[in-house]
């Protein structure tokens, strides 16, 4: 039983660390995460697992916000006329 508790503790450490660094690290190119087969989570770790889930959900919400912000910036850049090198001034209406 102690082995299962230790294995789950290590897994929760890894998941929590990944959620906490979501602002700093790009998603892994390794592919989707695959849950290890550890059996049922020990009762003593259920509350911690819930806290880790809360941290993961907060990280996902943060990343979705960053993605949406980047999409808005890209959309704004797409409306800026491209200078074709004609030597004419190009102005962007930022007020309306």
Secondary structure by P-SEA (a helix, b strand, c coil): caaaaaaaaaaaaaaaaaaaaccccccccccbbbbcccccccccaaaaaaaaaaaaaaaaaaaaaaaaaaaaaaaaaaaccccccccbbbbbbccc
